[in-house]
């Protein structure tokens, strides 16, 4: 049976990788990755030397048939992202869907994801939530996204770039109101930080700071009462 191994990798700390993921990466013939430099750092940490094939948003249409052809030849191929589980806010979804359509079995090798990690430490309800990925970089479309979430009772999770954080918080305050929210930064890394408070409080705190790193936002859902 032809197989594609979808391998979760650490979101920051390189020790957050499973024994099964290491074994699959060691035994595969080819690793498809977003950024060969970043993946090489992880492989070097565990003494793994394997051919790397660059697979990202700009070449996914051209590279997908090549990867499927290698699988068809009987090669063991692993798909990884820059961080976390492939397919979440990265081009892995495109390859996974094409592989399914080609009759390839998808073998998941579970690993960490920033959205779940942020949610469970947020202190906000975890039993029901909605994930929005990255909010749109254009303010008008971002505000439309938030408007659609105005009456959402579940916890809301999204990713955001540091350069847009304050503008996004202002839009959240204006459209969703002064809710409780949590901002996580650089999860599992050296400068990991978790900020909790009402939206207005976080805006005031962050105005005087220069924010860097990977950000995940967890926003309280609308009170159903």
Secondary structure as UniProt FT lines:
FT   STRAND          3..7
FT   TURN            14..15
FT   HELIX           19..27
FT   STRAND          30..33
FT   HELIX           36..45
FT   TURN            46..47
FT   STRAND          51..54
FT   TURN            57..59
FT   HELIX           60..72
FT   TURN            73..74
FT   STRAND          77..79
FT   TURN            86..87
FT   HELIX           92..101
FT   TURN            102..103
FT   STRAND          105..109
FT   HELIX           114..122
FT   STRAND          129..134
FT   HELIX           139..148
FT   TURN            149..151
FT   STRAND          155..160
FT   HELIX           162..164
FT   HELIX           165..176
FT   STRAND          180..185
FT   TURN            187..188
FT   TURN            190..191
FT   STRAND          193..198
FT   HELIX           199..207
FT   STRAND          215..219
//
